[in-house]
């Protein structure tokens, strides 16, 4: 069975932070109303794979935003689901094999550690990164730990009216 396609869609400050030091996303608020392609991307996926920290952030939202999708959360410790999500553990290839067996065909990898781990394992197929014109100075970095060297091929660029620059990359086969 072929593994599902895995893509990430993230925003980062100009200095490379995907969240504030406390995990907050307030720096993104001024840019949320602008059409940036997230809705189309979200519609294209059938499964969300969240990191534990991202999951905990989402639990703090006013409502659960993923009612229409299969949601899996990478976690090393068992937890009690609140919205039908399931918890998985393991290395990216085995997680993808489990998701494929569940019928996943296009997975949205969300969370800095998840994206880094899947990139490191050669299991990330596409990365859309929106660079937000804000300098935070501190926070949670997209690649907090080295995923190793990976070549990416630029698929598209887009500059939004707000000054956000969106880059979409495909992972090139092989490393380095």
KOLFI-619966 format. One line per field, with one value per atom (N, C-alpha, C): chain; atom name; x, y, z. Coordinates in steps of 0.05 Angstrom, whole numbers, plus 5000, padded with zeros to 4 digits. Layout:
N
chain <- c(A_...)
atom <- c(CA_...)
u <- c(X_...)
v <- c(Y_...)
w <- c(Z_...)
***
This chain:
176
chain <- c(A_A_A_A_A_A_A_A_A_A_A_A_A_A_A_A_A_A_A_A_A_A_A_A_A_A_A_A_A_A_A_A_A_A_A_A_A_A_A_A_A_A_A_A_A_A_A_A_A_A_A_A_A_A_A_A_A_A_A_A_A_A_A_A_A_A_A_A_A_A_A_A_A_A_A_A_A_A_A_A_A_A_A_A_A_A_A_A_A_A_A_A_A_A_A_A_A_A_A_A_A_A_A_A_A_A_A_A_A_A_A_A_A_A_A_A_A_A_A_A_A_A_A_A_A_A_A_A_A_A_A_A_A_A_A_A_A_A_A_A_A_A_A_A_A_A_A_A_A_A_A_A_A_A_A_A_A_A_A_A_A_A_A_A_A_A_A_A_A_A_A_A_A_A_A_A_A_A_A_A_A_A_A_A_A_A_A_A_A_A_A_A_A_A_A_A_A_A_A_A_A_A_A_A_A_A_A_A_A_A_A_A_A_A_A_A_A_A_A_A_A_A_A_A_A_A_A_A_A_A_A_A_A_A_A_A_A_A_A_A_A_A_A_A_A_A_A_A_A_A_A_A_A_A_A_A_A_A_A_A_A_A_A_A_A_A_A_A_A_A_A_A_A_A_A_A_A_A_A_A_A_A_A_A_A_A_A_A_A_A_A_A_A_A_A_A_A_A_A_A_A_A_A_A_A_A_A_A_A_A_A_A_A_A_A_A_A_A_A_A_A_A_A_A_A_A_A_A_A_A_A_A_A_A_A_A_A_A_A_A_A_A_A_A_A_A_A_A_A_A_A_A_A_A_A_A_A_A_A_A_A_A_A_A_A_A_A_A_A_A_A_A_A_A_A_A_A_A_A_A_A_A_A_A_A_A_A_A_A_A_A_A_A_A_A_A_A_A_A_A_A_A_A_A_A_A_A_A_A_A_A_A_A_A_A_A_A_A_A_A_A_A_A_A_A_A_A_A_A_A_A_A_A_A_A_A_A_A_A_A_A_A_A_A_A_A_A_A_A_A_A_A_A_A_A_A_A_A_A_A_A_A_A_A_A_A_A_A_A_A_A_A_A_A_A_A_A_A_A_A_A_A_A_A_A_A_A_A_A_A_A_A_A_A_A_A_A_A_A_A_A_A_A_A_A_A_A_A_A_A_A_A_A_A_A_A_A_A_A_A_A_A_A_A_A_A_A_A)
atom <- c(N_CA_C_N_CA_C_N_CA_C_N_CA_C_N_CA_C_N_CA_C_N_CA_C_N_CA_C_N_CA_C_N_CA_C_N_CA_C_N_CA_C_N_CA_C_N_CA_C_N_CA_C_N_CA_C_N_CA_C_N_CA_C_N_CA_C_N_CA_C_N_CA_C_N_CA_C_N_CA_C_N_CA_C_N_CA_C_N_CA_C_N_CA_C_N_CA_C_N_CA_C_N_CA_C_N_CA_C_N_CA_C_N_CA_C_N_CA_C_N_CA_C_N_CA_C_N_CA_C_N_CA_C_N_CA_C_N_CA_C_N_CA_C_N_CA_C_N_CA_C_N_CA_C_N_CA_C_N_CA_C_N_CA_C_N_CA_C_N_CA_C_N_CA_C_N_CA_C_N_CA_C_N_CA_C_N_CA_C_N_CA_C_N_CA_C_N_CA_C_N_CA_C_N_CA_C_N_CA_C_N_CA_C_N_CA_C_N_CA_C_N_CA_C_N_CA_C_N_CA_C_N_CA_C_N_CA_C_N_CA_C_N_CA_C_N_CA_C_N_CA_C_N_CA_C_N_CA_C_N_CA_C_N_CA_C_N_CA_C_N_CA_C_N_CA_C_N_CA_C_N_CA_C_N_CA_C_N_CA_C_N_CA_C_N_CA_C_N_CA_C_N_CA_C_N_CA_C_N_CA_C_N_CA_C_N_CA_C_N_CA_C_N_CA_C_N_CA_C_N_CA_C_N_CA_C_N_CA_C_N_CA_C_N_CA_C_N_CA_C_N_CA_C_N_CA_C_N_CA_C_N_CA_C_N_CA_C_N_CA_C_N_CA_C_N_CA_C_N_CA_C_N_CA_C_N_CA_C_N_CA_C_N_CA_C_N_CA_C_N_CA_C_N_CA_C_N_CA_C_N_CA_C_N_CA_C_N_CA_C_N_CA_C_N_CA_C_N_CA_C_N_CA_C_N_CA_C_N_CA_C_N_CA_C_N_CA_C_N_CA_C_N_CA_C_N_CA_C_N_CA_C_N_CA_C_N_CA_C_N_CA_C_N_CA_C_N_CA_C_N_CA_C_N_CA_C_N_CA_C_N_CA_C_N_CA_C_N_CA_C_N_CA_C_N_CA_C_N_CA_C_N_CA_C_N_CA_C_N_CA_C_N_CA_C_N_CA_C_N_CA_C_N_CA_C_N_CA_C_N_CA_C_N_CA_C_N_CA_C_N_CA_C_N_CA_C_N_CA_C_N_CA_C_N_CA_C_N_CA_C_N_CA_C_N_CA_C_N_CA_C_N_CA_C_N_CA_C_N_CA_C_N_CA_C_N_CA_C_N_CA_C_N_CA_C_N_CA_C_N_CA_C_N_CA_C)
u <- c(5017_5000_5018_5012_5027_5021_5041_5036_5021_5007_4992_5012_5002_5017_5016_5039_5040_5049_5033_5038_5036_5050_5049_5042_5026_5018_5022_5043_5050_5055_5054_5062_5084_5103_5125_5131_5141_5150_5174_5181_5204_5230_5231_5254_5251_5231_5230_5215_5197_5182_5153_5144_5117_5097_5107_5090_5106_5091_5104_5116_5132_5147_5127_5103_5084_5066_5073_5057_5034_5030_5009_5013_4990_4991_4980_4980_4968_4981_5006_5019_5007_4992_4979_4952_4940_4912_4909_4927_4922_4922_4930_4932_4911_4894_4875_4853_4844_4822_4829_4855_4864_4863_4854_4854_4882_4891_4918_4921_4898_4899_4895_4892_4889_4863_4841_4815_4817_4830_4833_4851_4873_4891_4876_4862_4848_4827_4814_4794_4807_4832_4846_4856_4856_4866_4844_4849_4829_4836_4861_4871_4889_4886_4904_4921_4947_4965_4978_4969_4978_4999_5018_5036_5021_5031_5018_5015_5036_5034_5014_5014_4994_4966_4962_4937_4928_4946_4939_4932_4945_4938_4910_4904_4877_4855_4861_4841_4833_4850_4844_4827_4822_4805_4776_4760_4732_4717_4723_4710_4730_4725_4742_4739_4761_4759_4759_4763_4768_4746_4721_4699_4695_4704_4699_4722_4743_4767_4774_4789_4802_4825_4827_4848_4864_4890_4908_4928_4935_4953_4977_5001_5025_5030_5031_5035_5048_5067_5080_5064_5045_5030_5000_4986_4958_4942_4921_4904_4875_4857_4829_4819_4808_4799_4775_4773_4750_4732_4743_4727_4729_4734_4737_4765_4783_4811_4823_4844_4858_4887_4899_4928_4945_4967_4985_5013_5030_5059_5075_5100_5118_5133_5150_5166_5148_5155_5138_5130_5148_5138_5117_5120_5100_5074_5075_5051_5036_5051_5038_5026_5039_5028_5001_5000_4975_4954_4961_4942_4932_4950_4942_4922_4927_4908_4881_4880_4854_4841_4855_4843_4854_4874_4885_4899_4895_4908_4924_4915_4929_4928_4952_4955_4966_4954_4963_4979_5006_5023_5024_5017_5016_5031_5048_5064_5094_5110_5138_5153_5148_5162_5153_5127_5117_5129_5128_5139_5169_5184_5213_5218_5203_5207_5200_5179_5171_5191_5201_5221_5247_5255_5279_5277_5253_5248_5244_5244_5238_5209_5191_5163_5146_5158_5143_5145_5122_5121_5120_5106_5102_5102_5112_5113_5105_5083_5075_5081_5098_5106_5100_5083_5076_5093_5110_5127_5112_5106_5090_5109_5103_5120_5120_5129_5131_5157_5171_5195_5187_5188_5181_5205_5228_5252_5256_5234_5235_5210_5211_5187_5195_5176_5181_5188_5211_5221_5209_5206_5196_5214_5240_5259_5276_5264_5278_5300_5297_5318_5324_5349_5357_5344_5331_5320_5341_5365_5386_5383_5399_5399_5379_5362_5342_5340_5339_5335_5305_5297_5269_5268_5246_5242_5220_5225_5205_5183_5158_5135_5122_5119_5106_5112_5109_5112_5088_5080_5058_5062_5058_5059_5031_5023_4996_4996_4973_4971_4982_4979_4988_5019_5033_5062_5070_5052_5058_5069_5091_5102_5099_5085_5079_5096_5110_5128_5118_5116_5108_5130_5138_5160_5152_5165_5163_5189_5188_5213_5225_5250_5264_5273_5272_5282_5311_5317_5344_5350_5373_5381_5404_5406_5430_5427)
v <- c(4976_5000_5025_5044_5068_5086_5101_5118_5143_5156_5180_5203_5221_5246_5262_5275_5291_5319_5339_5367_5383_5404_5423_5451_5465_5493_5509_5525_5539_5569_5584_5612_5616_5634_5640_5670_5680_5708_5710_5735_5739_5727_5726_5714_5685_5671_5642_5629_5644_5632_5626_5602_5594_5599_5606_5612_5630_5644_5661_5643_5654_5638_5621_5631_5617_5598_5595_5578_5593_5618_5634_5641_5647_5653_5681_5698_5725_5741_5737_5753_5748_5726_5720_5733_5742_5754_5775_5794_5815_5805_5780_5769_5748_5741_5719_5724_5749_5755_5754_5756_5757_5728_5726_5700_5691_5669_5660_5631_5619_5592_5570_5576_5555_5540_5553_5539_5518_5525_5506_5483_5490_5469_5450_5461_5445_5427_5437_5421_5398_5400_5379_5356_5359_5338_5322_5296_5280_5274_5279_5272_5294_5301_5320_5304_5309_5297_5319_5322_5344_5335_5352_5347_5353_5342_5345_5374_5390_5418_5433_5427_5440_5432_5407_5397_5412_5415_5429_5458_5471_5498_5499_5480_5479_5474_5458_5453_5479_5499_5525_5543_5535_5551_5551_5570_5571_5546_5535_5510_5493_5467_5448_5453_5461_5468_5445_5421_5399_5378_5385_5366_5349_5360_5346_5329_5326_5311_5289_5270_5250_5264_5263_5276_5255_5256_5239_5258_5251_5267_5250_5259_5245_5251_5230_5233_5207_5210_5187_5176_5191_5182_5180_5161_5158_5182_5189_5211_5203_5218_5214_5233_5222_5239_5256_5280_5297_5302_5299_5306_5284_5259_5237_5234_5250_5247_5222_5212_5188_5195_5181_5186_5163_5171_5152_5159_5139_5143_5127_5133_5119_5137_5124_5139_5145_5166_5174_5152_5134_5113_5095_5088_5070_5085_5111_5127_5129_5133_5135_5109_5086_5060_5057_5065_5063_5081_5105_5124_5113_5101_5090_5067_5051_5029_5039_5064_5076_5091_5091_5104_5132_5141_5168_5168_5190_5193_5220_5240_5266_5276_5277_5284_5312_5327_5354_5350_5353_5352_5379_5382_5408_5407_5427_5429_5428_5445_5446_5420_5406_5380_5359_5359_5339_5345_5370_5377_5371_5378_5372_5342_5326_5297_5284_5293_5282_5290_5314_5323_5306_5303_5288_5259_5248_5220_5218_5241_5240_5234_5240_5235_5260_5282_5307_5312_5314_5318_5347_5363_5391_5409_5433_5452_5479_5490_5518_5534_5554_5571_5600_5612_5640_5656_5673_5690_5716_5720_5742_5765_5790_5812_5822_5805_5811_5799_5813_5802_5798_5773_5767_5768_5762_5762_5737_5724_5699_5684_5658_5642_5613_5599_5571_5570_5560_5559_5536_5540_5519_5495_5499_5477_5480_5475_5477_5457_5434_5414_5409_5403_5399_5375_5379_5356_5344_5354_5346_5363_5357_5372_5360_5377_5368_5389_5380_5399_5401_5426_5431_5445_5440_5453_5473_5498_5519_5514_5511_5506_5532_5550_5575_5596_5621_5643_5661_5674_5692_5714_5739_5761_5772_5772_5781_5811_5824_5852_5861_5844_5850_5850_5840_5837_5809_5791_5763_5752_5737_5724_5694_5681_5652_5637_5617_5600_5571_5558_5530_5514_5493_5476_5447_5433_5404_5392_5371_5358_5343_5347_5333_5306_5286_5259_5259_5242_5241_5263_5262_5282_5298_5323_5339_5353)
w <- c(5000_5000_5000_4982_4981_5005_5014_5037_5028_5046_5039_5032_5017_5011_5037_5044_5069_5062_5071_5066_5091_5093_5115_5105_5120_5113_5139_5140_5164_5159_5180_5179_5199_5192_5210_5209_5231_5231_5213_5207_5190_5202_5228_5242_5248_5236_5237_5259_5273_5295_5285_5292_5285_5308_5331_5354_5373_5389_5410_5431_5449_5469_5486_5491_5507_5490_5464_5446_5433_5440_5428_5399_5386_5357_5352_5372_5369_5347_5341_5320_5293_5290_5264_5261_5282_5282_5260_5257_5237_5208_5204_5177_5171_5190_5187_5167_5163_5146_5116_5110_5083_5071_5047_5033_5027_5039_5035_5026_5019_5008_5028_5053_5073_5069_5063_5059_5037_5015_4993_5001_5015_5024_5043_5063_5082_5069_5049_5034_5019_5013_4998_5015_5041_5059_5071_5077_5091_5119_5127_5154_5164_5189_5203_5222_5222_5241_5256_5281_5298_5318_5324_5346_5372_5394_5420_5428_5424_5432_5415_5389_5371_5380_5386_5395_5420_5440_5464_5459_5439_5431_5420_5402_5389_5410_5430_5451_5465_5464_5476_5458_5433_5416_5425_5417_5425_5417_5394_5385_5370_5369_5355_5325_5312_5283_5263_5272_5254_5254_5258_5260_5235_5212_5186_5177_5193_5185_5205_5195_5212_5226_5252_5267_5283_5279_5294_5308_5333_5348_5356_5349_5357_5386_5402_5431_5441_5459_5471_5495_5505_5528_5521_5532_5526_5537_5522_5529_5523_5534_5529_5507_5486_5464_5473_5461_5467_5444_5419_5395_5374_5382_5363_5352_5361_5353_5364_5352_5362_5366_5383_5390_5378_5366_5353_5362_5360_5366_5346_5345_5327_5308_5293_5273_5248_5234_5211_5192_5183_5164_5176_5202_5214_5219_5226_5230_5203_5181_5155_5146_5153_5147_5161_5186_5202_5189_5182_5169_5142_5127_5101_5105_5125_5131_5139_5150_5157_5134_5111_5087_5081_5096_5091_5064_5050_5024_5023_5038_5038_5067_5079_5108_5110_5128_5136_5161_5160_5183_5195_5221_5233_5260_5264_5288_5280_5292_5286_5289_5310_5315_5295_5288_5269_5241_5233_5207_5206_5226_5227_5226_5242_5242_5216_5203_5177_5155_5156_5137_5142_5167_5173_5162_5164_5155_5125_5110_5082_5075_5094_5091_5087_5082_5077_5047_5034_5005_4996_5012_5005_5030_5027_5049_5038_5050_5044_5068_5065_5087_5081_5098_5095_5114_5104_5120_5126_5152_5161_5168_5159_5164_5193_5211_5239_5249_5266_5280_5309_5318_5345_5364_5355_5372_5389_5396_5411_5406_5411_5407_5400_5387_5379_5350_5344_5317_5301_5275_5258_5259_5255_5256_5281_5304_5330_5332_5319_5319_5289_5283_5256_5243_5220_5205_5186_5187_5168_5143_5123_5099_5079_5069_5049_5027_5003_4980_4975_4971_4964_4938_4923_4897_4900_4893_4895_4874_4883_4865_4858_4879_4874_4895_4888_4907_4903_4925_4923_4944_4936_4955_4959_4984_4991_4997_4996_5000_5027_5047_5074_5077_5057_5059_5065_5069_5073_5047_5049_5025_5030_5011_5013_4994_5005_4989_4990_4968_4967_4955_4970_4961_4959_4942_4941_4951_4965_4975_4951_4947_4925_4935_4918_4927_4936_4955_4964_4985_4996_5016_5006_5017_5011_4986)
***
